[in-house]
Amino acid sequence: MSTLNPSDSQSVSSRRSPTACFSVRAAADPATLSRVIEHFALLNIVPETVKARRFNGGALVIDLKVKGLAGDRIDIIARKLRAMVLVHGVAVEVFAAGCDLDDYRAARVSAEAALTA
């Protein structure tokens, strides 16, 4: 007979819960990255992955992958991020299973290319 300790049950539930991928476009200010991550830290959330890239022209793109959030919490975080002065836009994709940000980025770039063609 096997038993699950609380940490095992949390890891099992997080594997079955949705994965939210946030993509934040913002000004390339030294405080932007820490202010974006602070919204998650205040809710006691540690993202699975965080990727940030700076582009010419002063743009910063921050991609965050978070597992186990309820839909209403995802919406609240997205609204708070959009309300930040340094943020230009926030896109959110929710996946029922795991999310690979590299695959997500490739799919998004393909979709954007299709829209501009």
C-alpha positions in Angstrom: 0.0 0.0 0.0 1.4 3.3 -1.0 0.7 6.7 0.5 1.2 10.1 -0.9 2.6 12.8 1.3 1.3 16.4 0.8 4.2 17.4 -1.5 3.5 14.4 -3.8 -0.2 15.3 -4.1 0.7 18.9 -4.9 3.0 17.9 -7.7 0.4 15.5 -9.1 -2.3 18.2 -9.0 0.0 20.8 -10.7 0.7 18.4 -13.5 -3.1 18.1 -14.2 -3.9 21.7 -13.8 -3.6 24.3 -16.6 -0.4 26.0 -17.5 -0.5 29.7 -18.2 2.1 31.3 -20.5 2.3 35.1 -20.1 4.1 37.2 -22.7 4.7 40.8 -21.5 5.8 43.5 -23.9 7.3 46.4 -22.0 9.8 49.3 -22.0 13.4 48.1 -21.5 13.7 49.9 -18.2 16.1 48.5 -15.5 13.1 48.1 -13.1 10.7 46.4 -15.5 11.7 42.7 -15.0 11.7 42.9 -11.2 8.3 44.7 -11.2 6.7 42.1 -13.4 8.1 39.2 -11.3 7.0 41.0 -8.2 3.3 40.5 -9.1 3.8 36.7 -8.9 6.0 36.9 -5.8 3.3 38.9 -3.9 0.9 36.0 -4.6 3.5 33.4 -3.4 3.8 32.1 -7.0 7.1 30.9 -8.4 7.0 30.7 -12.3 8.3 27.5 -13.9 10.3 29.5 -16.3 11.1 33.2 -17.0 12.7 34.4 -20.2 13.5 38.0 -21.0 14.9 39.5 -24.2 15.7 43.1 -25.1 15.2 44.3 -28.6 16.5 47.4 -30.5 14.3 50.3 -30.0 13.9 49.9 -26.3 11.4 47.0 -26.2 11.6 44.2 -23.6 9.7 40.9 -24.0 9.3 38.8 -20.8 7.8 35.2 -21.1 6.6 33.5 -18.0 5.3 30.0 -17.6 3.1 29.3 -14.5 1.4 26.0 -13.6 -1.5 25.4 -11.4 -3.4 28.8 -11.6 -7.1 29.0 -11.7 -8.7 30.9 -14.6 -9.8 33.9 -12.4 -6.3 34.2 -10.9 -4.8 34.2 -14.4 -7.1 37.1 -15.4 -6.3 39.1 -12.3 -2.6 38.8 -12.8 -2.9 39.8 -16.5 -5.0 42.8 -15.6 -2.5 43.9 -13.0 0.4 43.5 -15.4 -1.5 45.5 -18.1 -2.0 48.3 -15.6 1.7 48.8 -15.1 3.1 52.0 -16.6 6.1 50.4 -18.2 4.0 47.6 -19.8 2.8 48.0 -23.4 0.8 44.7 -23.7 0.2 41.3 -22.2 -0.8 38.1 -24.0 -1.9 35.0 -22.1 -2.2 31.5 -23.5 -3.6 28.8 -21.2 -2.8 25.1 -22.0 -4.5 22.1 -20.4 -1.2 20.2 -20.2 2.5 21.3 -20.1 3.7 24.3 -22.1 7.1 24.5 -23.8 7.9 28.2 -24.2 10.1 27.6 -27.2 7.3 25.8 -29.0 4.9 28.5 -27.8 7.2 31.3 -29.2 7.5 29.5 -32.6 3.8 29.1 -32.9 3.2 32.7 -32.0 5.8 33.9 -34.5 4.2 31.8 -37.2 0.8 33.2 -36.3 2.0 36.8 -36.4 3.7 36.1 -39.8 0.5 34.7 -41.1 -1.4 37.9 -40.0 1.1 40.3 -41.6 1.2 38.3 -44.9 
